[in-house]
Amino acid sequence: MGLPELQSEAIKQLADYSDKIIPATETIIKELRGTRQDDTDELFGLVIQGINWEIEIFNNCEKIINQKEQLVDKSKMAQAVTRLGKVLQEKDDIKIAACLDVDFLPFLKNMKKATQ
């Protein structure tokens, strides 16, 4: 299997995964803003893993994802990752939720848009 086939397969997997990660991210944002549950930390870890996976897909399929229009700006994504790292160190749920809401939810939605 060559690179174009691998990229095509990754984009197909991304389409299915987006239907799971977007609602999970929306749920974790709500929980971090005040309705923490027993499994909030576990769900947060899974959401972060999912976001990391989508970033990897973007890094390896950027030309395909941004083919029709620039759906994801690589420099803004790098800034968002840096910002998330800072708010994670502060352990401030409200700031983490804001970062996920402002930086990563639009990214996830644009990644889904790239699969359509």
TORGUMAR-344048 format. One record per residue: residue number from 1; x, y, z of N, C-alpha, C, CB in turn. Coordinates in Angstrom, 3 decimals. Last residue first. Glycine has a CB too. Layout:
% TORGUMAR-344048
atom num=NUM; nu=X; nv=Y; nw=Z; cau=X; cav=Y; caw=Z; cu=X; cv=Y; cw=Z; cbu=X; cbv=Y; cbw=Z
...
//
This chain:
% TORGUMAR-344048
atom num=116; nu=-15.652; nv=15.283; nw=4.064; cau=-16.934; cav=15.262; caw=3.349; cu=-16.790; cv=15.595; cw=1.893; cbu=-17.896; cbv=16.218; cbw=3.978
atom num=115; nu=-13.379; nv=15.625; nw=5.457; cau=-13.687; cav=14.250; caw=5.044; cu=-14.948; cv=14.160; cw=4.199; cbu=-13.836; cbv=13.364; cbw=6.262
atom num=114; nu=-13.280; nv=18.233; nw=6.244; cau=-12.309; cav=17.793; caw=5.223; cu=-12.624; cv=16.394; cw=4.699; cbu=-10.890; cbv=17.817; cbw=5.798
atom num=113; nu=-15.044; nv=18.276; nw=8.350; cau=-15.445; cav=18.909; caw=7.083; cu=-14.530; cv=18.443; cw=5.931; cbu=-15.399; cbv=20.464; cbw=7.215
atom num=112; nu=-13.417; nv=17.185; nw=10.316; cau=-14.585; cav=16.420; caw=9.835; cu=-15.031; cv=16.955; cw=8.473; cbu=-15.765; cbv=16.498; cbw=10.860
atom num=111; nu=-11.677; nv=19.314; nw=10.601; cau=-11.147; cav=18.016; caw=10.159; cu=-12.287; cv=17.144; cw=9.633; cbu=-10.403; cbv=17.293; cbw=11.325
atom num=110; nu=-13.440; nv=21.208; nw=11.562; cau=-12.821; cav=21.403; caw=10.243; cu=-12.213; cv=20.122; cw=9.722; cbu=-11.755; cbv=22.486; cbw=10.307
atom num=109; nu=-13.980; nv=20.075; nw=14.066; cau=-15.076; cav=20.261; caw=13.105; cu=-14.536; cv=20.487; cw=11.694; cbu=-15.965; cbv=21.447; cbw=13.525
atom num=108; nu=-11.451; nv=20.206; nw=15.234; cau=-12.088; cav=18.905; caw=15.031; cu=-13.210; cv=18.998; cw=13.993; cbu=-12.641; cbv=18.368; cbw=16.362
atom num=107; nu=-11.116; nv=23.025; nw=15.270; cau=-10.177; cav=22.163; caw=14.547; cu=-10.827; cv=20.817; cw=14.224; cbu=-8.887; cbv=21.951; cbw=15.375
atom num=106; nu=-13.200; nv=23.809; nw=17.018; cau=-13.223; cav=24.214; caw=15.603; cu=-12.276; cv=23.376; cw=14.736; cbu=-12.852; cbv=25.690; cbw=15.481
atom num=105; nu=-12.166; nv=22.481; nw=19.350; cau=-13.453; cav=22.090; caw=18.773; cu=-13.577; cv=22.565; cw=17.327; cbu=-14.605; cbv=22.653; cbw=19.613
atom num=104; nu=-9.711; nv=23.829; nw=19.897; cau=-9.722; cav=22.451; caw=19.400; cu=-11.051; cv=21.996; cw=18.819; cbu=-9.345; cbv=21.535; cbw=20.496
atom num=103; nu=-10.072; nv=26.595; nw=20.635; cau=-8.995; cav=26.141; caw=19.747; cu=-9.249; cv=24.781; cw=19.111; cbu=-7.710; cbv=26.087; cbw=20.509
atom num=102; nu=-12.418; nv=26.950; nw=22.189; cau=-11.994; cav=27.970; caw=21.228; cu=-11.002; cv=27.436; cw=20.203; cbu=-11.382; cbv=29.142; cbw=21.959
atom num=101; nu=-12.681; nv=24.571; nw=23.726; cau=-13.823; cav=25.156; caw=23.024; cu=-13.379; cv=26.086; cw=21.898; cbu=-14.709; cbv=25.917; cbw=24.004
atom num=100; nu=-10.161; nv=24.159; nw=24.852; cau=-10.770; cav=23.110; caw=24.030; cu=-11.877; cv=23.693; cw=23.157; cbu=-11.331; cbv=21.978; cbw=24.917
atom num=99; nu=-9.942; nv=26.593; nw=26.230; cau=-8.963; cav=26.244; caw=25.198; cu=-9.531; cv=25.164; cw=24.277; cbu=-7.637; cbv=25.764; cbw=25.841
atom num=98; nu=-12.057; nv=26.361; nw=28.052; cau=-12.038; cav=27.456; caw=27.077; cu=-11.094; cv=27.146; cw=25.925; cbu=-11.627; cbv=28.769; cbw=27.751
atom num=97; nu=-11.206; nv=24.131; nw=29.548; cau=-12.462; cav=24.074; caw=28.781; cu=-12.484; cv=25.150; cw=27.703; cbu=-13.679; cbv=24.239; cbw=29.717
atom num=96; nu=-8.928; nv=25.262; nw=30.715; cau=-8.796; cav=24.092; caw=29.842; cu=-10.026; cv=23.975; cw=28.953; cbu=-8.602; cbv=22.796; cbw=30.675
atom num=95; nu=-10.101; nv=27.270; nw=32.249; cau=-9.175; cav=27.635; caw=31.162; cu=-8.986; cv=26.477; cw=30.186; cbu=-7.810; cbv=28.061; cbw=31.738
atom num=94; nu=-11.572; nv=25.648; nw=34.012; cau=-12.258; cav=26.656; caw=33.183; cu=-11.372; cv=27.067; cw=32.002; cbu=-12.631; cbv=27.906; cbw=34.035
atom num=93; nu=-9.620; nv=24.069; nw=35.330; cau=-10.634; cav=23.447; caw=34.469; cu=-11.295; cv=24.451; cw=33.521; cbu=-11.700; cbv=22.781; cbw=35.327
atom num=92; nu=-6.355; nv=24.431; nw=35.661; cau=-7.563; cav=25.257; caw=35.788; cu=-8.606; cv=24.741; cw=34.800; cbu=-7.247; cbv=26.778; cbw=35.530
atom num=91; nu=-3.684; nv=23.577; nw=35.749; cau=-4.743; cav=22.715; caw=36.284; cu=-6.029; cv=23.499; cw=36.559; cbu=-4.267; cbv=22.033; cbw=37.569
atom num=90; nu=-1.485; nv=24.717; nw=34.661; cau=-2.188; cav=25.501; caw=35.683; cu=-3.278; cv=24.684; cw=36.374; cbu=-2.801; cbv=26.755; cbw=35.057
atom num=89; nu=-0.824; nv=22.862; nw=32.747; cau=0.089; cav=23.019; caw=33.882; cu=-0.585; cv=23.775; cw=35.024; cbu=1.367; cbv=23.753; cbw=33.445
atom num=88; nu=-2.890; nv=23.331; nw=30.947; cau=-2.839; cav=22.038; caw=31.634; cu=-1.931; cv=22.114; cw=32.856; cbu=-2.350; cbv=20.936; cbw=30.677
atom num=87; nu=-2.194; nv=25.798; nw=29.939; cau=-3.358; cav=25.725; caw=30.829; cu=-3.421; cv=24.382; cw=31.557; cbu=-4.650; cbv=25.948; cbw=30.033
atom num=86; nu=0.113; nv=25.041; nw=28.430; cau=0.210; cav=26.012; caw=29.536; cu=-0.971; cv=25.887; cw=30.489; cbu=0.283; cbv=27.447; cbw=28.988
atom num=85; nu=-0.942; nv=23.248; nw=26.534; cau=0.110; cav=22.817; caw=27.448; cu=0.227; cv=23.733; cw=28.657; cbu=1.437; cbv=22.755; cbw=26.723
atom num=84; nu=-2.658; nv=24.973; nw=25.164; cau=-3.216; cav=23.877; caw=25.958; cu=-2.189; cv=23.363; cw=26.962; cbu=-3.685; cbv=22.730; cbw=25.043
atom num=83; nu=-0.747; nv=26.609; nw=23.907; cau=-1.693; cav=27.184; caw=24.868; cu=-2.289; cv=26.088; cw=25.765; cbu=-2.822; cbv=27.942; cbw=24.124
atom num=82; nu=0.449; nv=24.737; nw=22.188; cau=1.254; cav=25.421; caw=23.208; cu=0.360; cv=25.979; cw=24.312; cbu=2.087; cbv=26.556; cbw=22.573
atom num=81; nu=-1.757; nv=24.145; nw=20.581; cau=-1.120; cav=23.070; caw=21.352; cu=-0.284; cv=23.675; cw=22.486; cbu=-0.229; cbv=22.177; cbw=20.430
atom num=80; nu=-2.189; nv=26.661; nw=19.431; cau=-3.228; cav=26.052; caw=20.265; cu=-2.636; cv=24.958; cw=21.148; cbu=-4.357; cbv=25.475; cbw=19.388
atom num=79; nu=0.124; nv=26.996; nw=17.909; cau=-0.155; cav=27.930; caw=19.009; cu=-1.181; cv=27.331; cw=19.975; cbu=-0.669; cbv=29.283; cbw=18.456
atom num=78; nu=-0.283; nv=24.938; nw=16.053; cau=0.891; cav=24.891; caw=16.933; cu=0.687; cv=25.810; cw=18.142; cbu=2.172; cbv=25.300; cbw=16.157
atom num=77; nu=-2.568; nv=25.935; nw=14.784; cau=-2.638; cav=24.665; caw=15.509; cu=-1.465; cv=24.553; cw=16.480; cbu=-2.641; cbv=23.471; cbw=14.523
atom num=76; nu=-1.548; nv=28.170; nw=13.574; cau=-2.559; cav=28.346; caw=14.630; cu=-2.689; cv=27.075; cw=15.456; cbu=-3.928; cbv=28.726; cbw=14.023
atom num=75; nu=0.127; nv=26.914; nw=11.729; cau=0.724; cav=27.771; caw=12.759; cu=-0.270; cv=28.031; cw=13.899; cbu=1.185; cbv=29.111; cbw=12.140
atom num=74; nu=-1.723; nv=25.494; nw=10.092; cau=-0.716; cav=24.767; caw=10.880; cu=-0.120; cv=25.632; cw=11.995; cbu=0.404; cbv=24.267; cbw=9.965
atom num=73; nu=-5.058; nv=25.794; nw=9.802; cau=-3.837; cav=26.601; caw=9.721; cu=-2.812; cv=25.981; cw=10.672; cbu=-4.115; cbv=28.119; cbw=10.084
atom num=72; nu=-7.402; nv=24.030; nw=8.004; cau=-6.582; cav=24.030; caw=9.214; cu=-5.305; cv=24.813; cw=8.946; cbu=-6.254; cbv=22.578; cbw=9.673
atom num=71; nu=-8.587; nv=24.592; nw=5.600; cau=-9.445; cav=24.273; caw=6.735; cu=-8.685; cv=24.349; cw=8.053; cbu=-10.049; cbv=22.890; cbw=6.565
atom num=70; nu=-8.230; nv=26.204; nw=2.874; cau=-7.403; cav=26.006; caw=4.063; cu=-8.316; cv=25.838; cw=5.278; cbu=-6.417; cbv=27.203; cbw=4.268
atom num=69; nu=-9.747; nv=24.145; nw=0.337; cau=-9.628; cav=25.404; caw=1.068; cu=-8.782; cv=25.138; cw=2.311; cbu=-11.043; cbv=25.990; cbw=1.450
atom num=68; nu=-9.026; nv=21.818; nw=-0.991; cau=-10.035; cav=22.711; caw=-1.572; cu=-9.985; cv=24.103; cw=-0.962; cbu=-11.425; cbv=22.124; cbw=-1.388
atom num=67; nu=-6.813; nv=20.804; nw=0.637; cau=-6.810; cav=20.787; caw=-0.824; cu=-7.770; cv=21.816; cw=-1.426; cbu=-7.171; cbv=19.403; cbw=-1.320
atom num=66; nu=-6.286; nv=20.326; nw=3.280; cau=-6.370; cav=21.722; caw=2.846; cu=-6.438; cv=21.863; cw=1.326; cbu=-5.179; cbv=22.497; cbw=3.374
atom num=65; nu=-6.201; nv=17.527; nw=3.252; cau=-7.155; cav=18.226; caw=4.116; cu=-7.358; cv=19.665; cw=3.666; cbu=-6.679; cbv=18.198; cbw=5.566
atom num=64; nu=-4.073; nv=16.975; nw=1.512; cau=-5.421; cav=16.496; caw=1.203; cu=-6.463; cv=17.304; cw=1.973; cbu=-5.553; cbv=14.994; cbw=1.536
atom num=63; nu=-1.933; nv=18.184; nw=2.854; cau=-2.253; cav=18.579; caw=1.473; cu=-3.662; cv=18.152; cw=1.080; cbu=-1.239; cbv=17.973; cbw=0.498
atom num=62; nu=-1.908; nv=16.825; nw=5.369; cau=-2.213; cav=18.253; caw=5.272; cu=-2.632; cv=18.675; cw=3.860; cbu=-1.010; cbv=19.064; cbw=5.707
atom num=61; nu=-1.482; nv=14.319; nw=6.378; cau=-2.421; cav=14.445; caw=5.253; cu=-2.786; cv=15.904; cw=4.980; cbu=-3.693; cbv=13.639; cbw=5.534
atom num=60; nu=0.129; nv=14.373; nw=8.598; cau=0.477; cav=13.446; caw=7.529; cu=-0.392; cv=13.582; cw=6.278; cbu=0.384; cbv=12.049; cbw=8.041
atom num=59; nu=-1.063; nv=16.275; nw=10.242; cau=0.354; cav=16.429; caw=9.883; cu=0.747; cv=15.546; cw=8.701; cbu=1.237; cbv=16.101; cbw=11.082
atom num=58; nu=-3.644; nv=15.145; nw=10.523; cau=-3.446; cav=16.422; caw=9.826; cu=-2.005; cv=16.555; cw=9.353; cbu=-3.816; cbv=17.606; cbw=10.742
atom num=57; nu=-2.979; nv=12.881; nw=12.021; cau=-3.595; cav=12.725; caw=10.694; cu=-3.396; cv=14.006; cw=9.897; cbu=-5.115; cbv=12.384; cbw=10.814
atom num=56; nu=-2.032; nv=14.192; nw=14.326; cau=-1.136; cav=13.328; caw=13.540; cu=-1.682; cv=13.121; cw=12.126; cbu=-0.950; cbv=11.960; cbw=14.240
atom num=55; nu=-4.415; nv=15.395; nw=15.128; cau=-3.270; cav=16.250; caw=14.771; cu=-2.273; cv=15.446; cw=13.936; cbu=-2.576; cbv=16.821; cbw=16.052
atom num=54; nu=-5.876; nv=13.112; nw=15.768; cau=-6.308; cav=13.943; caw=14.643; cu=-5.201; cv=14.896; cw=14.197; cbu=-7.560; cbv=14.738; cbw=15.021
atom num=53; nu=-4.400; nv=12.234; nw=17.984; cau=-4.508; cav=11.378; caw=16.797; cu=-4.905; cv=12.214; cw=15.585; cbu=-5.537; cbv=10.241; cbw=17.029
atom num=52; nu=-4.857; nv=14.360; nw=19.748; cau=-3.490; cav=14.079; caw=19.289; cu=-3.501; cv=13.226; cw=18.024; cbu=-2.687; cbv=13.368; cbw=20.393
atom num=51; nu=-7.585; nv=13.987; nw=20.135; cau=-7.114; cav=15.220; caw=19.497; cu=-5.701; cv=15.007; cw=18.958; cbu=-7.144; cbv=16.413; cbw=20.500
atom num=50; nu=-7.479; nv=11.511; nw=21.466; cau=-8.176; cav=11.655; caw=20.188; cu=-7.738; cv=12.885; cw=19.420; cbu=-9.660; cbv=11.710; cbw=20.414
atom num=49; nu=-6.129; nv=12.177; nw=23.802; cau=-5.555; cav=11.173; caw=22.896; cu=-6.174; cv=11.303; cw=21.506; cbu=-5.777; cbv=9.740; cbw=23.452
atom num=48; nu=-8.033; nv=13.979; nw=24.836; cau=-6.692; cav=14.466; caw=24.481; cu=-6.000; cv=13.476; cw=23.545; cbu=-5.833; cbv=14.690; cbw=25.756
atom num=47; nu=-10.137; nv=12.185; nw=25.289; cau=-10.311; cav=13.300; caw=24.347; cu=-8.954; cv=13.827; cw=23.899; cbu=-11.141; cbv=14.438; cbw=24.990
atom num=46; nu=-8.992; nv=10.542; nw=27.258; cau=-9.362; cav=9.971; caw=25.959; cu=-9.537; cv=11.059; cw=24.898; cbu=-10.654; cbv=9.154; cbw=26.089
atom num=45; nu=-8.710; nv=12.409; nw=29.341; cau=-7.539; cav=11.723; caw=28.793; cu=-7.816; cv=11.135; cw=27.415; cbu=-7.088; cbv=10.622; cbw=29.739
atom num=44; nu=-11.415; nv=13.025; nw=29.780; cau=-10.490; cav=14.062; caw=29.338; cu=-9.246; cv=13.442; cw=28.707; cbu=-10.097; cbv=14.967; cbw=30.515
atom num=43; nu=-12.335; nv=10.594; nw=30.771; cau=-12.843; cav=11.082; caw=29.485; cu=-11.911; cv=12.148; cw=28.924; cbu=-14.275; cbv=11.648; cbw=29.638
atom num=42; nu=-10.912; nv=10.597; nw=33.213; cau=-10.714; cav=9.521; caw=32.236; cu=-11.170; cv=9.970; cw=30.834; cbu=-11.489; cbv=8.246; cbw=32.674
atom num=41; nu=-11.953; nv=12.870; nw=34.442; cau=-10.514; cav=12.800; caw=34.158; cu=-10.207; cv=11.730; cw=33.113; cbu=-9.728; cbv=12.512; cbw=35.446
atom num=40; nu=-14.715; nv=12.150; nw=34.611; cau=-14.264; cav=13.320; caw=33.845; cu=-12.786; cv=13.228; cw=33.477; cbu=-14.515; cbv=14.597; cbw=34.641
atom num=39; nu=-16.044; nv=10.168; nw=36.015; cau=-15.133; cav=9.756; caw=34.941; cu=-14.604; cv=10.924; cw=34.108; cbu=-15.832; cbv=8.780; cbw=34.035
atom num=38; nu=-17.670; nv=11.470; nw=37.824; cau=-16.654; cav=10.546; caw=38.345; cu=-15.615; cv=10.182; cw=37.284; cbu=-17.321; cbv=9.274; cbw=38.870
atom num=37; nu=-17.909; nv=14.855; nw=36.519; cau=-18.445; cav=13.533; caw=36.831; cu=-17.310; cv=12.661; cw=37.371; cbu=-19.106; cbv=12.879; cbw=35.570
atom num=36; nu=-18.498; nv=18.344; nw=36.735; cau=-17.558; cav=17.212; caw=36.753; cu=-18.265; cv=15.941; cw=37.168; cbu=-16.382; cbv=17.490; cbw=37.702
atom num=35; nu=-19.721; nv=20.703; nw=35.785; cau=-20.506; cav=19.513; caw=36.083; cu=-19.623; cv=18.275; cw=36.009; cbu=-21.696; cbv=19.387; cbw=35.114
atom num=34; nu=-18.037; nv=22.873; nw=35.139; cau=-18.780; cav=22.851; caw=36.381; cu=-19.584; cv=21.620; cw=36.689; cbu=-19.654; cbv=23.953; cbw=36.397
atom num=33; nu=-16.490; nv=22.813; nw=32.914; cau=-17.075; cav=24.116; caw=33.282; cu=-17.996; cv=24.018; cw=34.490; cbu=-17.848; cbv=24.695; cbw=32.105
atom num=32; nu=-15.929; nv=20.200; nw=32.497; cau=-14.859; cav=21.028; caw=33.056; cu=-15.375; cv=22.399; cw=33.495; cbu=-13.738; cbv=21.200; cbw=32.032
atom num=31; nu=-18.352; nv=19.403; nw=31.309; cau=-17.957; cav=18.866; caw=32.611; cu=-16.882; cv=19.723; cw=33.265; cbu=-17.459; cbv=17.431; cbw=32.463
atom num=30; nu=-18.274; nv=20.820; nw=28.885; cau=-19.353; cav=21.059; caw=29.862; cu=-18.938; cv=20.592; cw=31.250; cbu=-20.649; cbv=20.338; cbw=29.431
atom num=29; nu=-15.994; nv=19.612; nw=27.755; cau=-16.021; cav=21.063; caw=27.965; cu=-17.084; cv=21.400; cw=29.018; cbu=-16.311; cbv=21.818; cbw=26.622
atom num=28; nu=-16.822; nv=16.976; nw=27.516; cau=-15.756; cav=17.280; caw=28.472; cu=-15.694; cv=18.783; cw=28.745; cbu=-14.395; cbv=16.774; cbw=27.945
atom num=27; nu=-18.809; nv=17.262; nw=25.519; cau=-19.158; cav=16.770; caw=26.859; cu=-18.088; cv=17.161; cw=27.867; cbu=-19.340; cbv=15.238; cbw=26.847
atom num=26; nu=-17.281; nv=18.066; nw=23.332; cau=-18.340; cav=18.952; caw=23.835; cu=-18.745; cv=18.556; cw=25.257; cbu=-19.573; cbv=18.910; cbw=22.899
atom num=25; nu=-15.732; nv=15.762; nw=23.049; cau=-15.078; cav=17.035; caw=23.385; cu=-16.103; cv=18.017; cw=23.945; cbu=-14.377; cbv=17.642; cbw=22.138
atom num=24; nu=-17.709; nv=13.943; nw=22.318; cau=-16.937; cav=13.702; caw=23.546; cu=-16.247; cv=14.984; cw=24.003; cbu=-15.891; cbv=12.584; cbw=23.322
atom num=23; nu=-18.583; nv=15.008; nw=19.845; cau=-19.482; cav=15.001; caw=21.011; cu=-18.746; cv=14.773; cw=22.333; cbu=-20.540; cbv=13.927; cbw=20.836
atom num=22; nu=-16.008; nv=14.631; nw=18.460; cau=-16.644; cav=15.954; caw=18.603; cu=-17.640; cv=15.956; cw=19.776; cbu=-17.371; cbv=16.354; cbw=17.283
atom num=21; nu=-15.417; nv=11.879; nw=18.460; cau=-14.572; cav=12.802; caw=19.224; cu=-15.228; cv=14.171; cw=19.423; cbu=-13.236; cbv=12.975; cbw=18.525
atom num=20; nu=-17.378; nv=10.635; nw=16.827; cau=-17.226; cav=10.265; caw=18.237; cu=-16.494; cv=11.339; cw=19.033; cbu=-16.481; cbv=8.943; cbw=18.355
atom num=19; nu=-17.199; nv=11.629; nw=14.317; cau=-18.546; cav=11.489; caw=14.878; cu=-18.513; cv=11.104; cw=16.354; cbu=-19.334; cbv=10.449; cbw=14.094
atom num=18; nu=-14.503; nv=11.313; nw=13.807; cau=-15.019; cav=12.661; caw=14.084; cu=-16.398; cv=12.608; cw=14.726; cbu=-15.080; cbv=13.485; cbw=12.795
atom num=17; nu=-14.278; nv=8.645; nw=13.056; cau=-13.802; cav=9.061; caw=14.373; cu=-14.351; cv=10.423; cw=14.766; cbu=-12.284; cbv=9.091; cbw=14.398
atom num=16; nu=-15.206; nv=8.631; nw=10.426; cau=-15.915; cav=7.873; caw=11.470; cu=-15.547; cv=8.375; cw=12.861; cbu=-15.596; cbv=6.373; cbw=11.356
atom num=15; nu=-13.235; nv=10.322; nw=9.275; cau=-14.659; cav=10.624; caw=9.135; cu=-15.462; cv=9.917; cw=10.230; cbu=-15.169; cbv=10.202; cbw=7.735
atom num=14; nu=-10.839; nv=8.972; nw=9.801; cau=-11.082; cav=10.270; caw=10.410; cu=-12.564; cv=10.624; cw=10.366; cbu=-10.260; cbv=11.347; cbw=9.708
atom num=13; nu=-10.988; nv=6.843; nw=8.082; cau=-11.075; cav=6.591; caw=9.516; cu=-11.390; cv=7.872; cw=10.273; cbu=-9.773; cbv=5.980; cbw=10.033
atom num=12; nu=-10.631; nv=8.282; nw=5.692; cau=-11.871; cav=7.516; caw=5.916; cu=-12.059; cv=7.240; cw=7.412; cbu=-11.842; cbv=6.174; cbw=5.118
atom num=11; nu=-8.045; nv=9.247; nw=6.105; cau=-9.146; cav=10.212; caw=5.968; cu=-10.489; cv=9.504; cw=6.194; cbu=-9.117; cbv=10.891; cbw=4.558
atom num=10; nu=-6.644; nv=6.830; nw=6.055; cau=-6.639; cav=7.653; caw=7.272; cu=-7.789; cv=8.655; cw=7.251; cbu=-5.294; cbv=8.395; cbw=7.422
atom num=9; nu=-7.034; nv=6.054; nw=3.385; cau=-7.578; cav=5.230; caw=4.463; cu=-7.655; cv=6.029; cw=5.769; cbu=-6.715; cbv=3.965; cbw=4.660
atom num=8; nu=-5.573; nv=8.085; nw=2.113; cau=-6.996; cav=7.927; caw=1.839; cu=-7.674; cv=7.120; cw=2.943; cbu=-7.209; cbv=7.250; cbw=0.480
atom num=7; nu=-3.010; nv=7.512; nw=3.079; cau=-3.644; cav=8.792; caw=3.405; cu=-5.155; cv=8.709; cw=3.205; cbu=-3.053; cbv=9.925; cbw=2.541
atom num=6; nu=-2.632; nv=5.005; nw=1.908; cau=-2.608; cav=5.135; caw=3.365; cu=-3.293; cv=6.429; cw=3.796; cbu=-1.159; cbv=5.096; cbw=3.890
atom num=5; nu=-2.693; nv=5.730; nw=-0.793; cau=-3.689; cav=4.804; caw=-0.272; cu=-3.777; cv=4.896; cw=1.247; cbu=-3.360; cbv=3.373; cbw=-0.696
atom num=4; nu=-0.423; nv=7.436; nw=-0.979; cau=-1.777; cav=7.957; caw=-1.251; cu=-2.884; cv=7.044; cw=-0.711; cbu=-1.966; cbv=8.144; cbw=-2.755
atom num=3; nu=1.691; nv=5.533; nw=-0.199; cau=1.322; cav=6.677; caw=0.624; cu=-0.070; cv=7.221; cw=0.295; cbu=2.346; cbv=7.771; cbw=0.457
atom num=2; nu=0.695; nv=2.108; nw=-0.974; cau=1.500; cav=3.312; caw=-1.080; cu=0.955; cv=4.445; cw=-0.223; cbu=1.580; cbv=3.753; cbw=-2.517
atom num=1; nu=0.847; nv=-1.182; nw=0.000; cau=0.000; cav=0.000; caw=0.000; cu=0.882; cv=1.231; cw=0.000; cbu=-0.958; cbv=0.006; cbw=1.215
//
